[in-house]
Amino acid sequence: MFSVFQLEATVQEIFHERQVREREIEDLMAEIDEQKRLNQAMLTGMMDSEELAEQVEQAQQELARLDERKEQLELELVNSPTKKKAKFKLFEVELKQLLMELEAKEVALKTNELINTAHEEIREFDSTADNKLAKNNEKYRDLLVKEREYDDFLNSFDEQKQLSFTELNVTAIDTDGILHGKASAKELQDMFVRLQDQLIAMNEQEERFNTEIEGFQQKMAELAEERKKYENLDKLAEDVEQDIEKVERNREELEQKLPALHERRKDLESRLRRINEELESNPEYAEIKSLQRELEMLEEQATRLQAEAEAIERETNYEPIKAEVRRLRALYNERLIASAAGR
């Protein structure tokens, strides 16, 4: 037998479970009400979509009417003999106009290219000549500096050589004096040491002189090579002058041709303006231009209506909404079945 406490606990558990069930039922009812509201809103949206679909249909009908009108105008334009002739003349005139424009532009471009090429060649030759002259002048100055250095070396070499001979003579004189005076052993020893030091110094000086002489000979050989490189300096300057004169002659010839080319371009432009004026004053040409403008306007309007129809069709495509409604309806039915089974 259950005790009072066990019975009370069982009652409390049943009561608590019932409260949980009631809260679940309330939540489910609230969800059902919300789903009903969403379904009603979707149905209202579907009614608006029907109106949009009707507008799309009207726009498509208008587009079809414009296409029919466009085809009718094109057919009239094709079947009219006068318009055919006018159109042929228009195309012929436009072709001639285009050819003349191309010819004028081509002549002007060729002229400008020739002038620019001539100026560029002049600048290039001027720059080349200046660079060569500057380079030659710089190397000539370097050669003069080297020549002065070699002259200074030769002058100093002779002076040093003369000083060395003078020192040797003085030493020899002192030695003879000491020998004739019958110097003491210490004086002879000092003289020997001094002569030995002088001999070592002379050997070092001789080696230094030999080294300087070798360097001088090498520099003289380099100088000779440099002079060989610039033996044809006058010929190079003469060639540069001839090139500059040739470019100047070409530029003068182009400048002489330029006025005639300008006159021809002006004449072509004048002819083009006259042809345009004649075309503008031609009634058939004006009628064709008017029909072309009307046709272009119809094409633009048809394109705009087509874009609007496609946009409206995208807005009225409620297939995704239908799929969502079916999914929610199935979920709603499942909840109802689950709730009924729980009870």
C-alpha positions in Angstrom: 0.0 0.0 0.0 1.1 3.5 -0.8 1.8 5.8 2.1 0.4 9.2 2.3 3.7 10.8 1.3 4.0 8.5 -1.7 0.5 9.4 -2.8 1.1 13.1 -2.3 4.3 12.8 -4.4 2.5 11.0 -7.1 -0.3 13.6 -7.2 2.3 16.4 -7.3 4.1 14.6 -10.2 0.9 14.2 -12.1 -0.1 17.8 -11.5 3.4 19.0 -12.6 3.2 16.9 -15.8 -0.3 18.3 -16.5 1.0 21.8 -16.2 3.8 21.0 -18.6 1.3 19.5 -21.1 -0.9 22.6 -20.7 2.0 24.9 -21.4 3.0 22.9 -24.5 -0.7 23.0 -25.7 -0.7 26.8 -25.2 2.5 27.2 -27.1 1.2 25.0 -29.8 -2.0 27.0 -30.0 -0.1 30.3 -30.2 2.1 28.9 -32.9 -1.0 27.7 -34.8 -2.5 31.2 -34.5 0.7 32.8 -35.7 0.8 30.3 -38.7 -2.9 31.2 -39.5 -1.9 34.9 -39.5 1.0 34.1 -41.8 -1.2 32.0 -44.1 -3.7 34.9 -44.3 -0.9 37.3 -45.1 0.4 35.0 -47.8 -3.1 34.7 -49.3 -3.4 38.5 -49.4 0.0 38.6 -51.1 -1.2 36.1 -53.6 -4.1 38.3 -54.4 -1.6 41.2 -55.0 0.5 38.9 -57.1 -2.6 38.2 -59.3 -2.9 42.0 -59.9 0.9 42.1 -60.8 0.4 39.2 -63.1 -2.4 41.1 -64.8 -0.1 44.1 -65.2 2.6 41.8 -66.6 0.1 40.5 -69.1 -0.9 44.0 -70.1 2.8 45.0 -70.5 3.4 42.0 -72.7 0.4 42.9 -74.8 1.8 46.4 -75.2 5.2 45.0 -76.1 3.6 42.8 -78.7 1.7 45.8 -80.1 4.9 47.8 -80.3 6.7 44.9 -82.0 3.9 44.6 -84.5 4.2 48.4 -85.1 7.9 48.1 -85.5 7.6 45.3 -88.0 5.0 47.2 -89.9 7.3 50.3 -90.2 10.2 48.1 -91.3 7.9 46.5 -93.9 6.8 49.9 -95.2 10.3 51.1 -95.3 11.4 48.0 -97.2 8.5 47.9 -99.7 8.5 51.6 -100.6 10.4 52.2 -103.9 11.1 55.8 -103.1 12.3 55.0 -99.7 14.5 52.2 -101.1 16.1 54.7 -103.5 16.5 57.3 -100.8 18.0 54.7 -98.5 20.4 53.5 -101.2 21.4 57.1 -101.8 21.8 57.7 -98.2 24.0 54.7 -97.8 26.0 55.8 -100.8 26.5 59.3 -99.5 27.4 58.1 -96.1 29.9 55.7 -97.6 31.5 58.5 -99.6 31.5 60.7 -96.6 33.1 58.0 -94.6 35.8 57.4 -97.2 36.6 61.1 -97.6 36.8 61.4 -93.8 39.1 58.5 -93.7 41.2 59.8 -96.5 41.5 63.3 -94.9 42.4 61.8 -91.5 44.9 59.4 -93.1 46.6 62.3 -95.0 46.7 64.4 -91.9 48.1 61.6 -89.8 50.7 60.7 -92.4 51.7 64.4 -92.5 51.9 64.7 -88.8 53.9 61.5 -88.6 56.4 62.7 -91.2 56.8 66.0 -89.4 57.2 64.4 -86.0 59.7 61.9 -87.4 61.7 64.7 -89.0 61.8 66.6 -85.7 62.7 63.5 -83.8 65.5 62.8 -86.2 66.8 66.3 -85.8 66.7 66.1 -82.0 68.4 62.8 -82.1 71.2 63.9 -84.4 71.6 67.1 -82.3 71.8 65.1 -79.1 74.2 62.6 -80.7 76.5 65.3 -82.0 76.5 67.2 -78.7 77.3 64.0 -76.8 80.1 63.1 -79.2 81.6 66.6 -79.1 81.3 66.8 -75.3 82.9 63.3 -75.0 85.7 64.2 -77.4 86.4 67.5 -75.6 86.4 65.7 -72.2 88.8 63.1 -73.4 91.0 65.7 -75.1 91.2 67.6 -71.8 92.1 64.3 -70.1 94.9 63.8 -72.6 96.2 67.3 -72.0 96.2 66.6 -68.2 98.1 63.3 -68.7 100.6 65.1 -71.0 101.3 67.7 -68.4 101.7 65.0 -65.8 104.2 63.2 -68.0 106.1 66.4 -68.6 106.3 67.1 -64.9 107.5 63.6 -64.3 110.2 63.9 -66.9 111.3 67.3 -65.5 111.4 66.0 -61.9 113.2 62.8 -63.1 116.0 64.9 -64.6 116.3 67.0 -61.5 116.4 64.0 -59.1 118.9 62.3 -61.3 121.1 65.4 -61.3 120.8 65.6 -57.5 121.9 62.0 -57.2 125.0 62.6 -59.3 125.8 65.7 -57.2 125.6 63.6 -54.0 127.8 61.0 -55.5 130.4 63.6 -56.5 130.4 65.2 -53.0 130.8 61.8 -51.4 133.7 61.0 -53.8 135.4 64.3 -52.9 135.1 63.7 -49.2 136.5 60.2 -49.6 139.5 61.5 -51.6 140.2 64.1 -49.0 140.1 61.6 -46.2 142.3 59.2 -48.1 145.0 61.9 -48.9 144.9 63.2 -45.4 145.6 59.8 -44.0 142.5 59.6 -41.7 142.3 57.5 -38.7 140.8 54.1 -38.5 137.6 55.5 -36.8 137.2 58.1 -39.5 137.6 55.4 -42.1 135.1 53.2 -40.3 132.6 56.1 -40.2 133.2 56.8 -43.8 132.6 53.1 -44.7 129.3 53.1 -42.8 128.2 56.3 -44.4 129.1 55.1 -47.8 127.3 51.8 -47.2 124.1 53.7 -46.2 124.4 55.9 -49.2 124.8 52.9 -51.4 121.7 51.3 -50.0 119.8 54.5 -50.5 121.0 54.8 -54.1 119.9 51.2 -54.8 116.5 52.0 -53.4 116.3 55.2 -55.4 117.5 53.3 -58.6 114.7 50.8 -58.1 112.2 53.6 -57.6 113.4 55.3 -60.7 113.2 52.1 -62.7 109.6 51.5 -61.5 108.7 55.1 -62.4 110.3 54.7 -65.8 108.3 51.5 -66.4 105.1 53.3 -65.4 105.9 56.2 -67.6 106.5 53.9 -70.6 103.2 52.2 -69.9 101.4 55.5 -69.7 103.1 56.6 -72.9 101.8 53.4 -74.6 98.3 54.1 -73.3 98.5 57.7 -74.5 99.5 56.4 -78.0 96.5 54.1 -78.0 94.2 57.0 -77.0 95.6 59.2 -79.8 95.0 56.4 -82.3 91.3 56.3 -81.3 90.9 60.0 -82.0 92.9 60.2 -85.3 89.5 60.3 -87.2 87.9 62.9 -84.9 87.6 65.4 -87.8 86.0 62.7 -90.0 83.5 61.9 -87.3 82.5 65.6 -86.8 82.2 65.9 -90.6 79.8 62.9 -90.8 77.7 64.4 -88.0 77.5 67.7 -89.8 76.4 65.9 -93.0 73.7 64.0 -91.2 72.4 67.2 -89.6 72.3 68.9 -93.0 70.5 65.9 -94.5 67.8 66.0 -91.8 67.5 69.8 -92.2 66.9 69.3 -96.0 64.2 66.7 -95.2 62.5 69.0 -92.8 62.5 71.8 -95.3 60.9 69.5 -97.9 58.2 68.4 -95.5 57.5 72.0 -94.4 57.1 72.9 -98.1 54.6 70.1 -98.6 52.7 70.9 -95.4 50.7 73.9 -96.7 49.4 71.9 -99.7 48.3 69.1 -97.4 46.5 71.7 -95.2 44.8 73.1 -98.2 43.7 69.7 -99.3 42.3 68.9 -95.9 40.4 72.2 -95.8 39.0 71.4 -99.2 37.8 67.9 -98.1 36.2 69.4 -95.0 34.4 72.0 -97.1 33.1 69.3 -99.4 31.9 67.3 -96.5 30.0 70.3 -95.1 28.5 70.9 -98.5 27.3 67.3 -98.8 25.9 67.4 -95.3 24.0 70.6 -96.1 22.6 69.0 -99.3 21.5 65.9 -97.4 19.8 68.0 -94.7 17.9 70.0 -97.3 16.7 66.8 -99.1 13.0 65.9 -98.0 13.5 62.2 -98.7 16.6 62.2 -96.5 14.7 64.1 -93.8 11.8 61.6 -93.9 14.2 58.6 -93.7 16.0 60.2 -90.7 12.6 60.8 -89.1 11.6 57.2 -89.6 14.9 56.0 -88.3 14.5 58.1 -85.1 11.0 56.8 -84.7 12.2 53.3 -85.1 15.0 53.8 -82.6 12.5 55.3 -80.1 10.2 52.2 -80.6 13.1 49.9 -80.0 14.1 51.7 -76.9 10.5 51.7 -75.6 10.2 48.0 -76.4 13.4 47.3 -74.6 12.3 49.2 -71.6 8.9 47.5 -71.5 10.6 44.1 -71.8 12.8 44.9 -68.8 9.8 46.1 -66.8 7.8 43.0 -67.7 10.8 40.8 -66.6 11.0 42.7 -63.3 7.3 42.3 -62.7 7.5 38.6 -63.5 10.3 38.2 -61.0 8.2 40.0 -58.4 5.1 37.9 -59.1 6.8 34.6 -59.0 5.1 33.1 -55.9 6.2 29.5 -56.4 8.6 29.7 -53.4 5.8 31.2 -51.3 3.5 28.2 -52.2 6.3 25.8 -51.3 6.8 27.5 -47.9 3.0 27.3 -47.3 2.9 23.6 -48.1 5.8 23.0 -45.8 4.2 24.9 -42.9 0.9 23.2 -43.5 2.6 19.8 -43.3 4.4 20.8 -40.1 1.1 22.1 -38.7 -0.6 18.7 -39.4 2.3 16.8 -37.8 2.0 18.9 -34.7 -1.8 18.3 -34.5 -1.3 14.6 -34.9 1.5 14.5 -32.3 -0.6 16.5 -29.9 -3.6 14.2 -30.3 -1.5 11.1 -29.9 0.0 12.6 -26.6 -3.5 13.1 -25.2 
